[in-house]
Amino acid sequence: MKFIRIEGDDFVFQIGPREKLLLFQVLRLYPLIPSSYFRLSKTADATEVQADQHLLEEALAEQKKENRKQLEEMLREPGRFAAGQNGLRFSLRAPQMEWLLQVLNDIRVGSWLILGSPDQAGKPIVLNEQTAPYFWSMEMSGYFQSALLEALNEQP
């Protein structure tokens, strides 16, 4: 995926059909970070904030469900992917890009967690049949995030 230009309020990218397929495969994994990962407080006693923590987890789960629905709707919008000279033209507005960055970050961090949080204190990545897809999704999320961030940095 390559940033081409800004047209009005749209950021326009060139994306190949295979890249589009890869993007959709990665996005299909959303959400990956479990709601229980987010703690209401790192210092409070877990039993003291248990009810509030449960409410937080429910709210996060509902938000992720809504994000998933919006993601699917956004990607199916007519004209989102239009035939171009060198593949497909993929266009997004700045708020959509920032939101997509958050979704991709969830997938990237969630994959990293599933891989056992490698690189912390020299912890290596252990690849096998179960973990290899998450290593792939972590790397591909980073690839797409880089393209989006590059475009946002080009913004006047």
DSSP file (Angstrom, degrees, kcal/mol; ACC not computed):
  #  RESIDUE AA STRUCTURE BP1 BP2  ACC     N-H-->O    O-->H-N    N-H-->O    O-->H-N    TCO  KAPPA ALPHA  PHI   PSI    X-CA   Y-CA   Z-CA
    1    1 A M              0   0    0      0, 0.0     2,-0.4     0, 0.0    14,-0.2   0.000 360.0 360.0 360.0 130.1    0.0    0.0    0.0
    2    2 A K  E     -A   14   0A   0     12,-2.7    12,-3.1   146,-0.0     2,-0.3  -0.985 360.0-124.2-130.9 130.7    1.5    3.3   -1.1
    3    3 A F  E     +A   13   0A   0     -2,-0.4    10,-0.2    10,-0.2     3,-0.1  -0.549  31.2 173.7 -70.4 131.8    0.3    6.8   -0.3
    4    4 A I  E     -     0   0A   0      8,-3.1     2,-0.3     1,-0.4     9,-0.2   0.837  48.6 -50.1-104.6 -57.2   -0.3    8.7   -3.5
    5    5 A R  E     -A   12   0A   0      7,-1.2     7,-3.1     2,-0.0     2,-0.5  -0.979  46.3 -94.0-169.4 172.5   -1.8   12.1   -2.7
    6    6 A I  E     -A   11   0A   0     -2,-0.3     2,-0.6     5,-0.2     5,-0.2  -0.933  30.7-170.8-104.3 128.3   -4.5   14.1   -0.9
    7    7 A E  E >   -A   10   0A   0      3,-2.9     3,-2.3    -2,-0.5     2,-0.5  -0.923  63.2 -55.6-119.8 102.6   -7.6   14.9   -2.9
    8    8 A G  T 3  S-     0   0    0     -2,-0.6    -2,-0.0     1,-0.3     0, 0.0  -0.534 123.2 -18.0  65.7-118.4   -9.8   17.3   -1.0
    9    9 A D  T 3  S+     0   0    0     -2,-0.5    85,-0.6    -3,-0.1     2,-0.4   0.414 120.7  96.8 -96.7  -0.4  -10.4   15.6    2.3
   10   10 A D  E <   -AB   7  93A   0     -3,-2.3    -3,-2.9    83,-0.2     2,-0.6  -0.739  62.5-147.6 -98.8 137.5   -9.4   12.2    1.1
   11   11 A F  E     -AB   6  92A   0     81,-3.7    81,-2.1    -2,-0.4     2,-0.5  -0.898  24.6-151.4 -94.3 125.3   -6.0   10.5    1.5
   12   12 A V  E     -AB   5  91A   0     -7,-3.1    -8,-3.1    -2,-0.6    -7,-1.2  -0.869  15.4-176.9-109.5 130.3   -5.6    8.3   -1.6
   13   13 A F  E     -AB   3  90A   0     77,-2.9    77,-2.6    -2,-0.5     2,-0.5  -0.859  24.1-131.8-119.2 153.9   -3.5    5.1   -1.6
   14   14 A Q  E     +AB   2  89A   0    -12,-3.1   -12,-2.7    -2,-0.3     2,-0.4  -0.934  33.1 174.1-101.8 129.5   -2.5    2.7   -4.3
   15   15 A I  E     - B   0  88A   0     73,-2.6    73,-2.4    -2,-0.5    -2,-0.0  -0.999  24.7-131.7-139.2 134.5   -3.1   -0.9   -3.1
   16   16 A G     >  -     0   0    0     -2,-0.4     4,-2.5    71,-0.2     5,-0.2  -0.399  30.1-108.4 -79.7 161.2   -2.8   -4.1   -5.1
   17   17 A P  H  > S+     0   0    0      0, 0.0     4,-2.0     0, 0.0     5,-0.1   0.877 120.9  48.9 -58.3 -38.4   -5.5   -6.7   -5.1
   18   18 A R  H  > S+     0   0    0      2,-0.2     4,-2.5     1,-0.2     5,-0.1   0.896 110.1  51.1 -68.9 -38.9   -3.3   -9.1   -3.0
   19   19 A E  H  > S+     0   0    0      2,-0.2     4,-3.0     1,-0.2    -1,-0.2   0.901 108.4  52.2 -63.7 -39.4   -2.6   -6.3   -0.5
   20   20 A K  H  X S+     0   0    0     -4,-2.5     4,-2.5     2,-0.2    -1,-0.2   0.926 109.5  49.3 -61.2 -43.7   -6.3   -5.6   -0.2
   21   21 A L  H  X S+     0   0    0     -4,-2.0     4,-2.3     2,-0.2    -2,-0.2   0.916 112.0  48.5 -60.9 -43.7   -6.8   -9.3    0.5
   22   22 A L  H  X S+     0   0    0     -4,-2.5     4,-2.5     2,-0.2    -2,-0.2   0.916 110.2  51.7 -62.6 -43.8   -4.1   -9.2    3.1
   23   23 A L  H  X S+     0   0    0     -4,-3.0     4,-2.7     1,-0.2    -2,-0.2   0.930 111.3  47.0 -58.5 -46.3   -5.5   -6.0    4.7
   24   24 A F  H  X S+     0   0    0     -4,-2.5     4,-1.6     1,-0.2    -1,-0.2   0.881 110.7  52.4 -65.0 -38.1   -9.0   -7.7    4.9
   25   25 A Q  H  < S+     0   0    0     -4,-2.3     4,-0.4     2,-0.2    -1,-0.2   0.908 112.3  45.4 -64.2 -41.2   -7.4  -10.9    6.4
   26   26 A V  H >< S+     0   0    0     -4,-2.5     3,-1.7     1,-0.2     4,-0.3   0.945 112.7  49.8 -65.8 -47.7   -5.6   -8.8    9.1
   27   27 A L  H >< S+     0   0    0     -4,-2.7     3,-1.4     1,-0.3    -1,-0.2   0.764  97.2  69.8 -65.4 -25.0   -8.7   -6.8    9.9
   28   28 A R  T 3< S+     0   0    0     -4,-1.6    -1,-0.3     1,-0.3    -2,-0.2   0.748  91.0  63.0 -63.0 -22.4  -10.8   -9.9   10.2
   29   29 A L  T <  S+     0   0    0     -3,-1.7    -1,-0.3    -4,-0.4    -2,-0.2   0.666  82.5 151.5 -76.9 -16.8   -8.9  -10.6   13.4
   30   30 A Y    <   +     0   0    0     -3,-1.4     2,-0.1    -4,-0.3    74,-0.1  -0.365  49.7  36.9 -65.4 137.3  -10.1   -7.5   15.2
   31   31 A P        +     0   0    0      0, 0.0    -1,-0.1     0, 0.0    76,-0.1   0.619  63.8 148.5 -90.6 149.2  -10.4   -7.3   18.2
   32   32 A L        +     0   0    0      2,-0.1    75,-0.1    -2,-0.1    -2,-0.1   0.688  48.6  86.1-111.9 -29.9   -7.5   -9.3   19.6
   33   33 A I  S    S-     0   0    0      1,-0.1    77,-0.1    73,-0.1     2,-0.1  -0.633  81.7-126.6 -75.8 121.3   -6.7   -7.5   22.9
   34   34 A P    >   -     0   0    0      0, 0.0     3,-2.1     0, 0.0     4,-0.4  -0.406  11.6-125.7 -67.4 143.9   -9.0   -9.0   25.5
   35   35 A S  G >  S+     0   0    0      1,-0.3     3,-1.1     2,-0.2    25,-0.1   0.808 109.7  65.3 -58.2 -29.6  -11.0   -6.5   27.5
   36   36 A S  G 3  S+     0   0    0      1,-0.2    -1,-0.3    21,-0.1    21,-0.1   0.643  84.6  75.0 -69.8 -13.3   -9.6   -8.0   30.7
   37   37 A Y  G <  S+     0   0    0     -3,-2.1     2,-0.5    20,-0.1    -1,-0.2   0.841  82.3  77.2 -65.6 -32.9   -6.1   -6.8   29.6
   38   38 A F  S <  S-     0   0    0     -3,-1.1     2,-0.4    -4,-0.4    22,-0.1  -0.696  73.8-155.3 -85.1 123.3   -7.1   -3.2   30.5
   39   39 A R        -     0   0    0     -2,-0.5     3,-0.2     1,-0.1    -2,-0.1  -0.813  17.6-146.5-102.6 136.5   -7.0   -2.6   34.3
   40   40 A L  S    S+     0   0    0     -2,-0.4     2,-0.3     1,-0.3    -1,-0.1   0.870  90.7   4.2 -64.3 -38.0   -9.0    0.0   36.0
   41   41 A S        -     0   0    0      3,-0.1    -1,-0.3     1,-0.1     8,-0.1  -0.979  52.3-162.0-151.0 136.0   -6.2    0.5   38.5
   42   42 A K  S    S+     0   0    0     -2,-0.3     4,-0.1    -3,-0.2    -1,-0.1   0.633  97.0  40.7 -89.0 -15.6   -2.8   -1.1   38.8
   43   43 A T  S    S+     0   0    0      2,-0.1    -1,-0.1     3,-0.0     3,-0.1   0.712  93.8  90.1-105.9 -25.2   -2.4   -0.1   42.4
   44   44 A A  S    S-     0   0    0      1,-0.1     2,-0.2     2,-0.1    -3,-0.1  -0.368  89.5 -94.3 -74.9 153.7   -5.8   -0.8   43.9
   45   45 A D    >>  -     0   0    0      1,-0.1     4,-1.3    -2,-0.1     3,-0.9  -0.484  31.9-131.3 -64.9 131.3   -6.7   -4.2   45.4
   46   46 A A  T 34 S+     0   0    0      1,-0.3     4,-0.3    -2,-0.2     3,-0.2   0.835 105.8  54.7 -57.9 -35.8   -8.4   -6.3   42.7
   47   47 A T  T 34 S+     0   0    0      1,-0.2     3,-0.5     2,-0.2     4,-0.3   0.820 104.2  55.9 -69.3 -28.8  -11.3   -7.3   45.0
   48   48 A E  T <4 S+     0   0    0     -3,-0.9    -1,-0.2     1,-0.2    -2,-0.2   0.837 117.6  32.0 -71.4 -33.0  -12.0   -3.6   45.8
   49   49 A V  S  X S+     0   0    0     -4,-1.3     4,-3.1    -3,-0.2     5,-0.2   0.198  84.4 113.6-109.6  14.9  -12.5   -2.6   42.1
   50   50 A Q  H  > S+     0   0    0     -3,-0.5     4,-2.2    -4,-0.3    -1,-0.1   0.898  79.3  45.4 -57.1 -46.5  -13.9   -5.9   40.9
   51   51 A A  H  > S+     0   0    0     -4,-0.3     4,-2.0     2,-0.2    -1,-0.2   0.923 116.3  46.0 -65.2 -43.9  -17.4   -4.5   40.1
   52   52 A D  H  > S+     0   0    0      2,-0.2     4,-2.3     1,-0.2    -2,-0.2   0.885 111.2  52.9 -66.3 -37.9  -16.0   -1.4   38.4
   53   53 A Q  H  X S+     0   0    0     -4,-3.1     4,-2.6     1,-0.2    -2,-0.2   0.905 107.5  52.0 -62.5 -41.5  -13.5   -3.6   36.5
   54   54 A H  H  X S+     0   0    0     -4,-2.2     4,-2.3    -5,-0.2    -1,-0.2   0.906 109.1  49.8 -61.7 -42.0  -16.4   -5.7   35.2
   55   55 A L  H  X S+     0   0    0     -4,-2.0     4,-2.5     2,-0.2    -2,-0.2   0.901 110.2  51.3 -62.9 -41.1  -18.2   -2.6   34.0
   56   56 A L  H  X S+     0   0    0     -4,-2.3     4,-2.6     2,-0.2    -2,-0.2   0.935 110.2  48.5 -60.3 -46.8  -15.1   -1.5   32.2
   57   57 A E  H  X S+     0   0    0     -4,-2.6     4,-2.3     1,-0.2    -2,-0.2   0.889 111.6  49.6 -62.8 -40.1  -14.7   -4.8   30.5
   58   58 A E  H  X S+     0   0    0     -4,-2.3     4,-2.3     2,-0.2    -1,-0.2   0.922 111.9  48.3 -64.0 -44.1  -18.3   -4.8   29.4
   59   59 A A  H  X S+     0   0    0     -4,-2.5     4,-2.4     1,-0.2    -2,-0.2   0.907 112.5  48.3 -63.8 -42.2  -18.0   -1.3   28.0
   60   60 A L  H  X S+     0   0    0     -4,-2.6     4,-2.5     2,-0.2    -1,-0.2   0.903 110.6  51.1 -65.1 -41.1  -14.9   -2.2   26.1
   61   61 A A  H  X S+     0   0    0     -4,-2.3     4,-2.0     2,-0.2    -2,-0.2   0.910 111.8  47.5 -62.4 -42.1  -16.4   -5.3   24.7
   62   62 A E  H  X S+     0   0    0     -4,-2.3     4,-2.2     2,-0.2    -2,-0.2   0.902 111.7  50.4 -65.5 -41.2  -19.4   -3.3   23.5
   63   63 A Q  H  X S+     0   0    0     -4,-2.4     4,-2.7     1,-0.2    -2,-0.2   0.902 110.5  49.2 -63.7 -41.2  -17.2   -0.6   22.0
   64   64 A K  H  X S+     0   0    0     -4,-2.5     4,-2.4     2,-0.2    -1,-0.2   0.871 109.1  52.7 -66.9 -36.1  -15.2   -3.3   20.2
   65   65 A K  H  X S+     0   0    0     -4,-2.0     4,-1.8     2,-0.2    -2,-0.2   0.924 112.1  45.3 -63.2 -44.4  -18.3   -4.9   18.8
   66   66 A E  H  X S+     0   0    0     -4,-2.2     4,-2.5     2,-0.2    -2,-0.2   0.899 111.6  52.5 -66.1 -41.2  -19.5   -1.5   17.5
   67   67 A N  H  X S+     0   0    0     -4,-2.7     4,-2.6     1,-0.2    -2,-0.2   0.900 107.4  52.7 -59.9 -41.1  -16.0   -0.8   16.1
   68   68 A R  H  X S+     0   0    0     -4,-2.4     4,-2.2     2,-0.2    -1,-0.2   0.920 110.1  47.7 -61.0 -44.8  -16.1   -4.1   14.3
   69   69 A K  H  X S+     0   0    0     -4,-1.8     4,-2.2     1,-0.2    -2,-0.2   0.929 113.3  47.3 -62.5 -46.9  -19.5   -3.2   12.7
   70   70 A Q  H  X S+     0   0    0     -4,-2.5     4,-2.9     1,-0.2    -2,-0.2   0.876 109.7  54.7 -63.5 -38.0  -18.3    0.2   11.6
   71   71 A L  H  X S+     0   0    0     -4,-2.6     4,-2.2     2,-0.2    -1,-0.2   0.936 109.3  46.3 -60.8 -47.9  -15.1   -1.3   10.2
   72   72 A E  H  X S+     0   0    0     -4,-2.2     4,-1.1     1,-0.2    -1,-0.2   0.903 114.3  48.2 -62.8 -41.8  -17.1   -3.7    8.0
   73   73 A E  H  X S+     0   0    0     -4,-2.2     4,-0.6     1,-0.2     3,-0.3   0.919 111.0  50.7 -64.7 -44.1  -19.4   -0.9    6.9
   74   74 A M  H >< S+     0   0    0     -4,-2.9     3,-1.0     1,-0.2    -2,-0.2   0.914 110.2  48.4 -61.6 -44.0  -16.5    1.4    6.1
   75   75 A L  H 3< S+     0   0    0     -4,-2.2    -1,-0.2     1,-0.2    -2,-0.2   0.730 111.3  51.2 -72.5 -20.2  -14.7   -1.1    4.0
   76   76 A R  H 3< S+     0   0    0     -4,-1.1    -1,-0.2    -3,-0.3    -2,-0.2   0.491  79.5 124.7 -92.9  -3.4  -17.8   -2.0    2.0
   77   77 A E  S X< S-     0   0    0     -3,-1.0     3,-2.0    -4,-0.6     4,-0.4  -0.296  73.8-102.8 -57.7 135.8  -18.7    1.6    1.1
   78   78 A P  T 3  S+     0   0    0      0, 0.0    -1,-0.1     0, 0.0     4,-0.1  -0.363 106.7  19.0 -58.7 135.9  -19.0    2.1   -2.6
   79   79 A G  T 3  S+     0   0    0      2,-0.3     3,-0.3    -3,-0.1    12,-0.2   0.353  86.7 115.4  85.8  -5.9  -16.0    3.7   -4.1
   80   80 A R  S <  S+     0   0    0     -3,-2.0    11,-1.6     1,-0.3     2,-0.5   0.918  89.0  28.0 -61.0 -42.1  -13.7    2.9   -1.1
   81   81 A F  E    S+C   90   0A   0     -4,-0.4     2,-0.4     9,-0.2    -2,-0.3  -0.959  84.0 177.3-120.6 110.0  -11.7    0.7   -3.5
   82   82 A A  E     -C   89   0A   0      7,-2.6     7,-3.9    -2,-0.5     2,-0.1  -0.881  36.7-100.5-116.0 145.7  -11.8    1.9   -7.0
   83   83 A A  E     +C   88   0A   0     -2,-0.4     5,-0.2     5,-0.2     2,-0.2  -0.411  48.7 176.7 -63.0 133.1  -10.0    0.5  -10.1
   84   84 A G  E >   -C   87   0A   0      3,-3.0     3,-0.8    -2,-0.1    -1,-0.0  -0.655  45.1 -89.9-126.9-175.7   -6.9    2.6  -10.9
   85   85 A Q  T 3  S+     0   0    0      1,-0.3     3,-0.1    -2,-0.2    -2,-0.0   0.878 123.3  29.4 -66.4 -38.4   -4.0    2.4  -13.4
   86   86 A N  T 3  S-     0   0    0      2,-0.0     2,-0.5   -70,-0.0    -1,-0.3  -0.331 133.4 -59.8-120.2  50.7   -1.8    0.4  -11.2
   87   87 A G  E <  S- C   0  84A   0     -3,-0.8    -3,-3.0   -71,-0.1     2,-0.3  -0.949  95.1 -16.1 116.5-131.6   -4.2   -1.6   -9.0
   88   88 A L  E     -BC  15  83A   0    -73,-2.4   -73,-2.6    -2,-0.5     2,-0.6  -0.862  49.2-134.6-116.9 148.4   -6.8   -0.1   -6.8
   89   89 A R  E     -BC  14  82A   0     -7,-3.9    -7,-2.6    -2,-0.3     2,-0.5  -0.910  22.5-168.2 -99.4 125.3   -7.2    3.3   -5.3
   90   90 A F  E     -BC  13  81A   0    -77,-2.6   -77,-2.9    -2,-0.6     2,-0.4  -0.967   7.0-169.3-116.9 120.0   -8.1    3.2   -1.6
   91   91 A S  E     +B   12   0A   0    -11,-1.6     2,-0.3    -2,-0.5   -79,-0.2  -0.912  11.0 168.9-121.4 142.5   -9.3    6.4   -0.1
   92   92 A L  E     -B   11   0A   0    -81,-2.1   -81,-3.7    -2,-0.4     2,-0.2  -0.984  29.3-125.4-142.6 149.3   -9.8    7.4    3.5
   93   93 A R  E  >  -B   10   0A   0     -2,-0.3     4,-2.3   -83,-0.2     3,-0.3  -0.582  40.0-101.8 -88.1 161.1  -10.5   10.7    5.4
   94   94 A A  H  > S+     0   0    0    -85,-0.6     4,-2.4     1,-0.2     5,-0.2   0.886 121.6  49.9 -54.5 -46.1   -8.2   11.6    8.2
   95   95 A P  H  > S+     0   0    0      0, 0.0     4,-2.1     0, 0.0    -1,-0.2   0.883 111.2  50.4 -62.8 -34.9  -10.6   10.5   11.0
   96   96 A Q  H  > S+     0   0    0     -3,-0.3     4,-2.7     2,-0.2    -2,-0.2   0.882 109.9  50.7 -67.5 -37.4  -11.1    7.2    9.3
   97   97 A M  H  X S+     0   0    0     -4,-2.3     4,-2.4     2,-0.2    -1,-0.2   0.924 110.6  48.2 -65.8 -43.8   -7.3    6.7    9.0
   98   98 A E  H  X S+     0   0    0     -4,-2.4     4,-1.6     2,-0.2    -2,-0.2   0.896 113.6  47.6 -64.0 -39.4   -6.8    7.5   12.7
   99   99 A W  H  X S+     0   0    0     -4,-2.1     4,-2.0    -5,-0.2    -2,-0.2   0.911 111.2  50.4 -66.8 -42.8   -9.6    5.1   13.6
  100  100 A L  H  X S+     0   0    0     -4,-2.7     4,-2.8     1,-0.2     5,-0.2   0.864 106.2  56.8 -63.7 -35.7   -8.1    2.4   11.3
  101  101 A L  H  X S+     0   0    0     -4,-2.4     4,-2.2     1,-0.2    -1,-0.2   0.898 106.6  49.7 -60.2 -40.2   -4.7    3.0   13.0
  102  102 A Q  H  X S+     0   0    0     -4,-1.6     4,-2.1     2,-0.2    -2,-0.2   0.906 111.1  48.5 -65.4 -41.7   -6.4    2.2   16.3
  103  103 A V  H  X S+     0   0    0     -4,-2.0     4,-1.9     2,-0.2    -2,-0.2   0.938 113.1  47.3 -63.5 -46.9   -7.9   -1.0   15.0
  104  104 A L  H  X S+     0   0    0     -4,-2.8     4,-2.6     1,-0.2    -2,-0.2   0.867 109.9  54.0 -62.9 -35.9   -4.6   -2.1   13.4
  105  105 A N  H  X S+     0   0    0     -4,-2.2     4,-3.1    -5,-0.2     5,-0.4   0.891 105.1  53.5 -66.2 -38.4   -2.9   -1.3   16.7
  106  106 A D  H  X S+     0   0    0     -4,-2.1     4,-2.5     1,-0.2    -1,-0.2   0.920 111.9  45.6 -59.3 -43.4   -5.3   -3.6   18.6
  107  107 A I  H  X S+     0   0    0     -4,-1.9     4,-2.3     2,-0.2    -2,-0.2   0.909 114.7  47.7 -67.1 -42.0   -4.4   -6.4   16.2
  108  108 A R  H  X S+     0   0    0     -4,-2.6     4,-2.1     2,-0.2    -2,-0.2   0.947 117.4  40.1 -65.9 -49.1   -0.7   -5.7   16.5
  109  109 A V  H  X S+     0   0    0     -4,-3.1     4,-2.5     2,-0.2    -2,-0.2   0.902 114.9  53.1 -68.0 -40.5   -0.6   -5.5   20.3
  110  110 A G  H  X S+     0   0    0     -4,-2.5     4,-2.3    -5,-0.4    -1,-0.2   0.902 109.9  48.3 -60.6 -41.1   -3.1   -8.4   20.6
  111  111 A S  H  X S+     0   0    0     -4,-2.3     4,-2.1     2,-0.2    -1,-0.2   0.912 110.1  52.3 -63.2 -42.7   -0.9  -10.6   18.4
  112  112 A W  H  <>S+     0   0    0     -4,-2.1     5,-2.6     1,-0.2    -2,-0.2   0.896 109.9  48.9 -60.9 -41.2    2.2   -9.5   20.5
  113  113 A L  H ><5S+     0   0    0     -4,-2.5     3,-1.7     3,-0.2    -1,-0.2   0.920 110.0  50.7 -64.5 -43.7    0.3  -10.6   23.7
  114  114 A I  H 3<5S+     0   0    0     -4,-2.3    -1,-0.2     1,-0.3    -2,-0.2   0.849 105.3  57.8 -62.7 -33.6   -0.6  -13.9   22.1
  115  115 A L  T 3<5S-     0   0    0     -4,-2.1    11,-0.4    -5,-0.2    -1,-0.3   0.465 128.0-100.7 -75.4  -0.3    3.0  -14.4   21.2
  116  116 A G  T < 5 -     0   0    0     -3,-1.7    -3,-0.2    -5,-0.1    -2,-0.2   0.722  59.2 -74.8  90.3  22.5    3.9  -14.1   24.8
  117  117 A S    > < -     0   0    0     -5,-2.6     3,-1.0    -6,-0.2     6,-0.2   0.950  68.6-156.8  54.4  56.9    5.1  -10.4   24.7
  118  118 A P  T 3   +     0   0    0      0, 0.0     3,-0.1     0, 0.0     7,-0.1  -0.136  66.7  38.5 -63.5 162.0    8.4  -11.2   23.0
  119  119 A D  T >  S+     0   0    0      4,-4.2     2,-0.7     1,-0.3     3,-0.6   0.409  79.0 127.0  76.1   1.4   11.4   -8.9   23.3
  120  120 A Q  G X  S-     0   0    0     -3,-1.0     3,-1.1     1,-0.3    -1,-0.3  -0.813  93.4 -13.6 -86.8 120.0   10.7   -8.1   26.9
  121  121 A A  G 3  S-     0   0    0     -2,-0.7    -1,-0.3     1,-0.3    -2,-0.1   0.874 132.1 -53.7  55.0  40.7   13.9   -8.9   28.8
  122  122 A G  G <  S+     0   0    0     -3,-0.6    -1,-0.3     1,-0.2    -2,-0.1   0.653  88.4 161.6  74.7  16.1   15.3  -10.7   25.8
  123  123 A K    <   -     0   0    0     -3,-1.1    -4,-4.2    -6,-0.2    -1,-0.2  -0.578  30.2-140.9 -72.1 120.9   12.3  -13.1   25.5
  124  124 A P        -     0   0    0      0, 0.0     2,-0.5     0, 0.0    -4,-0.1  -0.336  17.5-103.1 -80.9 163.8   12.4  -14.6   21.9
  125  125 A I        -     0   0    0     -7,-0.1     2,-0.7    -2,-0.1    -9,-0.1  -0.743  29.9-149.6 -82.5 129.2    9.5  -15.2   19.6
  126  126 A V        -     0   0    0     -2,-0.5     2,-0.5   -11,-0.4     5,-0.1  -0.902  14.3-159.6-101.9 112.9    8.6  -18.9   19.6
  127  127 A L        +     0   0    0     -2,-0.7     2,-0.3     4,-0.1   -12,-0.0  -0.809  28.6 133.3 -99.4 131.4    7.1  -19.8   16.2
  128  128 A N  S  > S-     0   0    0     -2,-0.5     4,-2.6     0, 0.0    -2,-0.0  -0.850  71.7 -71.0-152.7-171.9    5.0  -22.9   15.7
  129  129 A E  T  4 S+     0   0    0     -2,-0.3    -2,-0.0     1,-0.2     0, 0.0   0.834 131.0  44.1 -60.5 -32.9    1.7  -23.7   14.0
  130  130 A Q  T  4 S+     0   0    0      1,-0.1     4,-0.3     2,-0.1    -1,-0.2   0.852 121.0  36.4 -81.1 -34.9   -0.3  -21.9   16.6
  131  131 A T  T >> S+     0   0    0      1,-0.1     4,-1.9     2,-0.1     3,-0.8   0.747  95.8  79.4 -93.7 -24.4    1.8  -18.7   16.9
  132  132 A A  H 3X S+     0   0    0     -4,-2.6     4,-2.4     1,-0.3     5,-0.2   0.874  90.8  54.1 -55.5 -42.7    3.0  -18.2   13.3
  133  133 A P  H 3> S+     0   0    0      0, 0.0     4,-2.3     0, 0.0    -1,-0.3   0.855 109.2  49.4 -61.6 -31.3   -0.3  -16.6   12.2
  134  134 A Y  H <> S+     0   0    0     -3,-0.8     4,-2.2    -4,-0.3    -2,-0.2   0.834 108.2  52.0 -77.2 -31.9   -0.1  -14.1   15.0
  135  135 A F  H  X S+     0   0    0     -4,-1.9     4,-2.2     2,-0.2    -1,-0.2   0.930 111.9  48.3 -63.9 -43.9    3.5  -13.2   14.1
  136  136 A W  H  X S+     0   0    0     -4,-2.4     4,-2.7     1,-0.2     5,-0.2   0.926 112.2  47.6 -60.6 -46.7    2.3  -12.6   10.5
  137  137 A S  H  X S+     0   0    0     -4,-2.3     4,-2.2     1,-0.2    -1,-0.2   0.858 110.2  53.0 -67.4 -33.8   -0.7  -10.5   11.7
  138  138 A M  H  X S+     0   0    0     -4,-2.2     4,-1.6     2,-0.2    -1,-0.2   0.930 113.8  42.6 -64.4 -44.8    1.6   -8.4   14.0
  139  139 A E  H  X S+     0   0    0     -4,-2.2     4,-1.9     2,-0.2    -2,-0.2   0.903 114.9  48.6 -69.4 -42.1    4.0   -7.7   11.1
  140  140 A M  H  X S+     0   0    0     -4,-2.7     4,-2.3     2,-0.2     5,-0.2   0.871 108.4  54.3 -68.7 -36.3    1.3   -7.0    8.5
  141  141 A S  H  X S+     0   0    0     -4,-2.2     4,-2.6    -5,-0.2    -1,-0.2   0.925 108.9  49.5 -60.6 -43.2   -0.5   -4.6   10.9
  142  142 A G  H  X S+     0   0    0     -4,-1.6     4,-2.3     2,-0.2    -2,-0.2   0.878 108.1  54.3 -62.1 -38.5    2.7   -2.7   11.3
  143  143 A Y  H  X S+     0   0    0     -4,-1.9     4,-1.6     2,-0.2    -2,-0.2   0.941 112.7  41.6 -60.6 -49.4    3.1   -2.6    7.5
  144  144 A F  H  X S+     0   0    0     -4,-2.3     4,-2.0     1,-0.2    -2,-0.2   0.868 112.4  54.8 -70.0 -36.1   -0.3   -1.0    7.1
  145  145 A Q  H  X S+     0   0    0     -4,-2.6     4,-2.8    -5,-0.2     5,-0.2   0.911 105.5  54.1 -61.0 -41.4    0.1    1.3   10.0
  146  146 A S  H  X S+     0   0    0     -4,-2.3     4,-2.4     1,-0.2    -1,-0.2   0.909 107.8  49.3 -59.7 -43.1    3.4    2.6    8.5
  147  147 A A  H  X S+     0   0    0     -4,-1.6     4,-1.7     2,-0.2    -1,-0.2   0.911 113.3  46.5 -64.2 -42.0    1.6    3.5    5.2
  148  148 A L  H  X S+     0   0    0     -4,-2.0     4,-2.2     2,-0.2    -2,-0.2   0.914 113.3  48.4 -67.0 -42.5   -1.2    5.3    7.1
  149  149 A L  H  X S+     0   0    0     -4,-2.8     4,-1.9     1,-0.2    -2,-0.2   0.877 107.7  55.3 -66.1 -37.5    1.3    7.2    9.3
  150  150 A E  H  X S+     0   0    0     -4,-2.4     4,-0.8    -5,-0.2    -1,-0.2   0.920 109.4  47.8 -59.7 -43.2    3.4    8.2    6.3
  151  151 A A  H >X S+     0   0    0     -4,-1.7     3,-0.8     1,-0.2     4,-0.6   0.914 109.4  51.8 -65.7 -42.8    0.3    9.7    4.7
  152  152 A L  H >< S+     0   0    0     -4,-2.2     3,-0.7     1,-0.2    -1,-0.2   0.835 106.3  55.3 -63.3 -30.9   -0.7   11.6    7.9
  153  153 A N  H 3< S+     0   0    0     -4,-1.9    -1,-0.2     1,-0.2    -2,-0.2   0.714 102.4  57.3 -72.8 -20.7    2.9   13.0    8.0
  154  154 A E  H << S+     0   0    0     -4,-0.8    -1,-0.2    -3,-0.8    -2,-0.2   0.603  79.8 119.5 -82.0 -12.7    2.4   14.4    4.5
  155  155 A Q    <<        0   0    0     -3,-0.7    -3,-0.0    -4,-0.6  -144,-0.0  -0.273 360.0 360.0 -58.7 133.1   -0.7   16.3    5.6
  156  156 A P              0   0    0      0, 0.0    -1,-0.2     0, 0.0    -3,-0.1   0.501 360.0 360.0 -66.8 360.0   -0.2   20.1    5.1
